[in-house]
Amino acid sequence: MRTLPHLTALAAGTLSLSACAAYDAPPTSTPPADECPVYESRDWQAWIDTMPGPGAKPTLHITGEVDMPTPGWSVELIGGPADRMNPPGLRFRLEAEKPDGMTMQVITPTEVRYAETTPYSAIRQIVITCGDEALATITDVPVVQ
C-alpha cells in the first residue's frame, strides 16, 4: 500500500516541475523596417519655383499631409532616382521617426514639406512611397515664374 502515496508524490512532483518548463512563446512582434506607419495621406502638390532674383535657382517644392499614429512623429521626404524619360519622373521616400517616450494614442495629421534646388526645368511625375506602398503620384508639376 505504500506504492500509492509514492506514486501520488511522484505525479505531484512531475506536475509541478512541468509547470516550470520553458514556454515557447512567439517573439514579440516588431514591425518590419519596410512597414509604413502612415494611416492616410492627402493634399499632395508639387511645383518648380523659377522666380528671378539675385542668386535664385530653380527649386522643387513638395507638400502634403499624412496621418500618423500618435503626435510627435517627424517625417522627411528623401529624394531617390529619376527615370530616364524626358521630362523625368522622380521618386521620393517618406521616412518617419517615432517620438521618444510615451505619447497619446491619437491619429495626428502631420504636414510634409520638401524644398531643394533642382536641375530639371520640367518634371513629368513624382511618386512618393513609404515602406512598400505608394502614398501618392503627382502628375501635375507646374513651373512657377
Secondary structure by P-SEA (a helix, b strand, c coil): caaaaaaaaaaaaaaaaaaaccccccccccccccccccccccbbbbbbbbcccccccbbbbbbbcccccccbbbbbbbbccccccccbbbbbbbbbbbbcccccccbbbbbbbbbbbbccccccbbbbbccccccccccbbbbcc
